[in-house]
């Protein structure tokens, strides 16, 4: 897996190169991504690892998928991402983490995430742009999901598909670790679709 320093360096390089190719100033990128100028500068100078929410906003503003911002090299037509190349883009003080395995660029974004939730931990996701769908399968333990006003308890082998256009929450109320694989699919009409507003509540980074 990439170290935090390697990840920060890759993100800094990719954001800066993409911004420059598009002819954007730091101020313009900050405005497009609804981030502060200071945040963009921190990202481009690899001062810290940005949160999932910040990454999603930058990717959307730059017209690429999150995968392009954490990529360490040119992506061939066939991409194999080894386990050690994957990046943990969210982690909690309790040891939970969300590992970004692989993804595609617009117009049709597909992302694969590998989640580990320790007992008592949770992650809150804000509503995604219209058309976004999430599909996940529980591999270990139990997962308590809240999607809008609906509550669902999932066990090992259970799979859920839902439109992620409302606030949603993943929680582990059991006594053992929960693991699930999640696919996020976001069709876009163009490179400047609405921002992905995943909320990395309690996560470190920008």
N, C-alpha and C positions, 0 to 999 in steps of 0.2 A: 504494500500500500504506500502511496505517496506520503512523504513526511509533510508536516505543516509548512515548513519553509519551501519545499519543492512545489507544493500546491499554490502557495502565495505567489511564488515567482512565475509559475505558468499562467495564473490568472492575470497578473500584472502585465506580462508580455502580450498575451492575447487581447486583453481589453485595449491596451495602448495601440497595438498594431491595427486592430479593427477600427478603432476611432479615427486613426490617422488616414487609413484607406478611405474612409467615408468623408474625410474632410471636416470632421467635427472638432471644435474646441472642447476643452474640458467643461467650460460653462454650458455649451450646447448639450453635451452628453448628460450633464447633471440635470438640466431641465427636462430632457426627454425621458430620463429614467426616474424623475421625481426624487432625486437624491441630492444631498448637499455637495457643493464643490469640494469641500474638505474630504468627504467620503470617497469621491472619485479619485482624488489625489492620493489618498491613503492606499486605495486598491492598486493604482498604477505604480506606486512606489513600493509595493509589497510590504507595507508596514504591518499589515495584519490580514488574516483570512476573513473575507466578507461572509456574512450570514447567508443562508439560503435565500431569504427574501431579497437581499441586495444583489446576489448573483442573478436571480430571475429577472429583476428589473433591468439590470445592465444587459443581459442577453436579449431581452425584448427590445430595448432601445437600440441595440446594435444589429437587430435582425438576424440573430443566430440562436441556436439552442444552448442550453447550459453546457452540453458536452464540448462545444467549441471553445468555451472559456477555460476549461480545465485541461484541454488537450495538450500534451507535451510535444507532439510532433504532427506532421501532415497526416490527414486521415485518408487512407486508401479506400477503394471501392469495397473491399472486404476488411472489416475492422475487427481485430481480436484484442480485447482489453483483458490482460492478465489480472489475476487477483491483486497482485502487488501494485498495479497501476491504478486501482480504484481509489476514490477519495471519499473520506468521511466528511460530509458537508454540514453535518449537525451532530452535536454531542451534548449530553446533559451532565451535570455534576454527579448524577447517580450511575453513570456508565452507559446509558443508552446512546445509540448512534444511528444515523441514517447514511448509508454508503451509496454514492451515485455510481452505478455500474457502467452504464453506457447510455447514449442518447443520439438523436438525430437533430438536424437543423430544420428550420421552416422550409416549405410552407406547412408541412404536417409533422409536428413534433411528437416523438415517442421517447419516453425516458424510462429506464429501469432502475429501481431503487431497492436496496436490501436493508430492511429495518430491524433493529434490535431494541426492544423496550424492556428495561428492567422493572421489577415489581414496584408499583407506586408511581412510575413515570408516565408522562403523557406528552403529546405534541398537538398543538392547535394550528390548523390550516385554515386560512381565510378563503373566501370564495375565489375561484379561478375565473378566467374569461369564459364567456358563453361557448358551449361546445366541448369543453374539457371533460374528459371521462377518466376515472381511475378504476383500475382492476387490481385486486390484491388477493393473495392466497396465504393463509396462515400455515407456517411450517413448524412452529414450536409454540406451546403454551396457548393462552387465550388472549383475544384482542377485543376490547370493548370500544365500539365505534358510535359516535354521535354525528349524524348527518342532518343538519338543520334541526328539526324537532324530533327526528327519528333516532331510536337507540337500537343497536344490533350487537349481539355477543357472538363472536366467531371462535371456533375451536380448530384444532389441527385438521388440515385438509379442506376446510371451508373456504369458499371463494366468494367475493362480493364485487359487483360492478355498480358504479353509481356516477351520476352527473355531479361533478365537483364544483357546482356553480353556487353553492351555499357554504357557509362556514362549517367546518367539520373537525372532528377531534379523534385522535387515536390514543387509547389509554390501556394500561395494563393494571388491572385491579387484582390479579391473581398473585400467588406466592412464588411463581417461577417465571423465568425470563420468557418473553414473547419474541418471536421472529416472524416476519412476513416479507414476501416479495411483492413489490407494487410497480405496476406499469401506469404511467401517466400519458394520456394521448390528447394532444391539443391541436386540432386543425385550425389553421389561420388563413385569413383572406389575403394577407400580405405581411411583410416583414415588420410592420409597425402595429401589430395587434395590441390589445389591452395588456397591461402589466400583470404578470403572475404575482399574486400577493400572498404567497406562502408566508406564514408568520412563524419565525423561529423563536418562539417565546422561550426565554431562558437560555438561548444559545449565545455563545460568545461570538466575537468578531464584529465587523462593522454593521 
